[in-house]
Amino acid sequence: MKLKINNESLFDRSSDAIIMTIDGASKGMAGKVARTFGELYPEIWQFIESQVQYPVTAGSSVSISIPGGIPFKVVFLAATLTHLPDMQNTSQKSLSLRSFNMAIRDATVLGLKTIRCSLPIGGWRVDPLNAFMILSQILEKTYSSTKGMELQLCVLEENVFESVRRFAANLGYEV
């Protein structure tokens, strides 16, 4: 899978799919990106939430095919957020790794070519460079089965974008 790092909002361009994080414990426990999506596309967000069977197991992902009206065919909700008080950083990384990996696998099965996501920082629990390492691990694991795909990582904050871009280049990614 090819990686493209963009200094832009997740919603600035169209793609086959988008990955957003949620706390799957109950309806309405969306992350910041999903809440923004709901503000931009309120009817579609209501449709998405009506399609999800809660609770969504932490570390998993659900896919919802979108009927139209937005620049994405499929929305993946990755259950990476949890509001457990004893959540450790390593547990958060594990949830992100499992749920994003599941979303990428499902995107492959669906024949999707472009996927947009933001850094899986788990709300506030994982720093941006460690969040990029989670994505890097997923890219390595899925490389052979995702050769025709592109993951578009969207980083809105300029300083975080520059740090992640330099870090990715140091790891050998074309940026």
DRENMIZA-750453 format. One record per residue (C-alpha): x, y, z; residue in three letters; residue number from 1. Coordinates in nm, 3 decimals, m for minus. Example, Ala and Ser with C-alpha at 12.3 -4.5 7.8 and 13.67 -1.06 7.14 Angstrom:
2
{{1.230, m0.450, 0.780}, "ALA", 1}
{{1.367, m0.106, 0.714}, "SER", 2}
***
This chain:
175
{{0.000, 0.000, 0.000}, "MET", 1}
{{0.128, 0.340, m0.093}, "LYS", 2}
{{0.133, 0.605, 0.179}, "LEU", 3}
{{0.060, 0.969, 0.110}, "LYS", 4}
{{0.086, 1.224, 0.393}, "ILE", 5}
{{m0.126, 1.534, 0.343}, "ASN", 6}
{{m0.130, 1.860, 0.536}, "ASN", 7}
{{m0.507, 1.896, 0.515}, "GLU", 8}
{{m0.838, 1.799, 0.668}, "SER", 9}
{{m0.966, 1.448, 0.624}, "LEU", 10}
{{m1.264, 1.599, 0.446}, "PHE", 11}
{{m1.076, 1.812, 0.188}, "ASP", 12}
{{m1.075, 1.546, m0.088}, "ARG", 13}
{{m1.278, 1.250, m0.197}, "SER", 14}
{{m1.165, 0.888, m0.160}, "SER", 15}
{{m1.318, 0.544, m0.165}, "ASP", 16}
{{m1.321, 0.526, 0.214}, "ALA", 17}
{{m1.252, 0.711, 0.533}, "ILE", 18}
{{m1.156, 0.569, 0.874}, "ILE", 19}
{{m1.291, 0.746, 1.182}, "MET", 20}
{{m1.250, 0.649, 1.546}, "THR", 21}
{{m1.526, 0.590, 1.797}, "ILE", 22}
{{m1.578, 0.458, 2.145}, "ASP", 23}
{{m1.798, 0.167, 2.050}, "GLY", 24}
{{m1.957, 0.134, 2.393}, "ALA", 25}
{{m2.269, 0.320, 2.286}, "SER", 26}
{{m2.418, 0.548, 2.024}, "LYS", 27}
{{m2.294, 0.905, 2.042}, "GLY", 28}
{{m1.943, 0.821, 2.166}, "MET", 29}
{{m1.765, 0.941, 1.853}, "ALA", 30}
{{m1.418, 1.088, 1.837}, "GLY", 31}
{{m1.338, 1.440, 1.723}, "LYS", 32}
{{m1.313, 1.345, 1.354}, "VAL", 33}
{{m1.645, 1.161, 1.359}, "ALA", 34}
{{m1.812, 1.454, 1.535}, "ARG", 35}
{{m1.679, 1.685, 1.263}, "THR", 36}
{{m1.812, 1.444, 1.000}, "PHE", 37}
{{m2.151, 1.461, 1.173}, "GLY", 38}
{{m2.147, 1.841, 1.154}, "GLU", 39}
{{m2.056, 1.837, 0.783}, "LEU", 40}
{{m2.295, 1.557, 0.685}, "TYR", 41}
{{m2.566, 1.536, 0.955}, "PRO", 42}
{{m2.811, 1.316, 0.757}, "GLU", 43}
{{m2.535, 1.075, 0.656}, "ILE", 44}
{{m2.407, 1.058, 1.014}, "TRP", 45}
{{m2.759, 0.972, 1.134}, "GLN", 46}
{{m2.773, 0.702, 0.865}, "PHE", 47}
{{m2.434, 0.564, 0.975}, "ILE", 48}
{{m2.531, 0.552, 1.341}, "GLU", 49}
{{m2.859, 0.379, 1.251}, "SER", 50}
{{m2.658, 0.106, 1.072}, "GLN", 51}
{{m2.418, 0.033, 1.357}, "VAL", 52}
{{m2.509, m0.230, 1.613}, "GLN", 53}
{{m2.374, m0.113, 1.947}, "TYR", 54}
{{m2.171, m0.201, 2.135}, "PRO", 55}
{{m1.882, m0.224, 1.889}, "VAL", 56}
{{m1.603, m0.428, 2.043}, "THR", 57}
{{m1.295, m0.224, 2.128}, "ALA", 58}
{{m1.021, m0.301, 1.877}, "GLY", 59}
{{m1.262, m0.382, 1.596}, "SER", 60}
{{m1.397, m0.191, 1.300}, "SER", 61}
{{m1.732, m0.175, 1.122}, "VAL", 62}
{{m1.791, m0.067, 0.765}, "SER", 63}
{{m2.093, 0.120, 0.636}, "ILE", 64}
{{m2.159, 0.163, 0.265}, "SER", 65}
{{m2.279, 0.516, 0.200}, "ILE", 66}
{{m2.576, 0.567, m0.033}, "PRO", 67}
{{m2.430, 0.886, m0.187}, "GLY", 68}
{{m2.420, 1.256, m0.121}, "GLY", 69}
{{m2.068, 1.264, 0.023}, "ILE", 70}
{{m1.720, 1.214, m0.125}, "PRO", 71}
{{m1.671, 0.867, 0.035}, "PHE", 72}
{{m1.823, 0.532, m0.067}, "LYS", 73}
{{m1.752, 0.356, 0.262}, "VAL", 74}
{{m1.705, 0.477, 0.617}, "VAL", 75}
{{m1.507, 0.263, 0.860}, "PHE", 76}
{{m1.568, 0.322, 1.229}, "LEU", 77}
{{m1.266, 0.200, 1.422}, "ALA", 78}
{{m1.343, 0.132, 1.787}, "ALA", 79}
{{m1.018, 0.265, 1.932}, "THR", 80}
{{m1.145, 0.504, 2.194}, "LEU", 81}
{{m1.239, 0.396, 2.540}, "THR", 82}
{{m1.310, 0.596, 2.847}, "HIS", 83}
{{m1.180, 0.341, 3.094}, "LEU", 84}
{{m0.980, 0.522, 3.363}, "PRO", 85}
{{m0.704, 0.257, 3.374}, "ASP", 86}
{{m0.635, 0.249, 3.001}, "MET", 87}
{{m0.263, 0.223, 2.935}, "GLN", 88}
{{m0.078, 0.368, 2.636}, "ASN", 89}
{{0.019, 0.018, 2.516}, "THR", 90}
{{m0.345, m0.094, 2.531}, "SER", 91}
{{m0.447, 0.209, 2.326}, "GLN", 92}
{{m0.185, 0.124, 2.064}, "LYS", 93}
{{m0.312, m0.234, 2.051}, "SER", 94}
{{m0.673, m0.119, 1.998}, "LEU", 95}
{{m0.567, 0.115, 1.719}, "SER", 96}
{{m0.351, m0.149, 1.553}, "LEU", 97}
{{m0.627, m0.412, 1.557}, "ARG", 98}
{{m0.911, m0.185, 1.445}, "SER", 99}
{{m0.719, m0.008, 1.166}, "PHE", 100}
{{m0.582, m0.343, 1.046}, "ASN", 101}
{{m0.939, m0.476, 1.031}, "MET", 102}
{{m1.054, m0.171, 0.834}, "ALA", 103}
{{m0.768, m0.210, 0.582}, "ILE", 104}
{{m0.845, m0.581, 0.544}, "ARG", 105}
{{m1.214, m0.507, 0.482}, "ASP", 106}
{{m1.123, m0.232, 0.234}, "ALA", 107}
{{m0.914, m0.486, 0.043}, "THR", 108}
{{m1.206, m0.731, 0.031}, "VAL", 109}
{{m1.434, m0.452, m0.094}, "LEU", 110}
{{m1.185, m0.361, m0.367}, "GLY", 111}
{{m1.133, m0.004, m0.244}, "LEU", 112}
{{m0.828, 0.183, m0.375}, "LYS", 113}
{{m0.801, 0.499, m0.162}, "THR", 114}
{{m0.852, 0.533, 0.213}, "ILE", 115}
{{m0.819, 0.852, 0.416}, "ARG", 116}
{{m0.749, 0.860, 0.788}, "CYS", 117}
{{m0.599, 1.077, 1.055}, "SER", 118}
{{m0.334, 0.972, 1.306}, "LEU", 119}
{{m0.476, 0.715, 1.552}, "PRO", 120}
{{m0.383, 0.914, 1.863}, "ILE", 121}
{{m0.663, 0.769, 2.076}, "GLY", 122}
{{m0.805, 1.105, 2.179}, "GLY", 123}
{{m0.497, 1.217, 2.368}, "TRP", 124}
{{m0.330, 0.893, 2.471}, "ARG", 125}
{{m0.076, 0.833, 2.191}, "VAL", 126}
{{0.171, 1.096, 2.068}, "ASP", 127}
{{0.175, 1.161, 1.691}, "PRO", 128}
{{0.501, 0.978, 1.615}, "LEU", 129}
{{0.390, 0.665, 1.799}, "ASN", 130}
{{0.055, 0.691, 1.619}, "ALA", 131}
{{0.244, 0.699, 1.290}, "PHE", 132}
{{0.434, 0.387, 1.398}, "MET", 133}
{{0.097, 0.212, 1.441}, "ILE", 134}
{{0.010, 0.297, 1.080}, "LEU", 135}
{{0.358, 0.191, 0.969}, "SER", 136}
{{0.310, m0.150, 1.131}, "GLN", 137}
{{m0.022, m0.189, 0.950}, "ILE", 138}
{{0.137, m0.094, 0.617}, "LEU", 139}
{{0.410, m0.353, 0.671}, "GLU", 140}
{{0.163, m0.627, 0.770}, "LYS", 141}
{{m0.070, m0.568, 0.478}, "THR", 142}
{{0.183, m0.478, 0.208}, "TYR", 143}
{{0.147, m0.786, m0.012}, "SER", 144}
{{m0.234, m0.780, m0.013}, "SER", 145}
{{m0.274, m0.403, m0.066}, "THR", 146}
{{m0.034, m0.320, m0.349}, "LYS", 147}
{{m0.292, m0.129, m0.554}, "GLY", 148}
{{m0.416, 0.078, m0.260}, "MET", 149}
{{m0.323, 0.418, m0.121}, "GLU", 150}
{{m0.353, 0.528, 0.240}, "LEU", 151}
{{m0.389, 0.906, 0.261}, "GLN", 152}
{{m0.285, 1.018, 0.607}, "LEU", 153}
{{m0.429, 1.363, 0.682}, "CYS", 154}
{{m0.255, 1.578, 0.941}, "VAL", 155}
{{m0.412, 1.919, 0.986}, "LEU", 156}
{{m0.166, 2.081, 1.228}, "GLU", 157}
{{0.137, 2.214, 1.037}, "GLU", 158}
{{0.397, 2.134, 1.305}, "ASN", 159}
{{0.267, 1.778, 1.354}, "VAL", 160}
{{0.254, 1.729, 0.976}, "PHE", 161}
{{0.619, 1.837, 0.940}, "GLU", 162}
{{0.730, 1.609, 1.226}, "SER", 163}
{{0.544, 1.309, 1.089}, "VAL", 164}
{{0.665, 1.375, 0.733}, "ARG", 165}
{{1.030, 1.394, 0.848}, "ARG", 166}
{{0.985, 1.085, 1.066}, "PHE", 167}
{{0.830, 0.891, 0.774}, "ALA", 168}
{{1.114, 0.995, 0.544}, "ALA", 169}
{{1.368, 0.874, 0.803}, "ASN", 170}
{{1.188, 0.538, 0.806}, "LEU", 171}
{{1.225, 0.515, 0.428}, "GLY", 172}
{{0.879, 0.622, 0.314}, "TYR", 173}
{{0.851, 0.837, 0.004}, "GLU", 174}
{{0.702, 1.166, 0.119}, "VAL", 175}
***
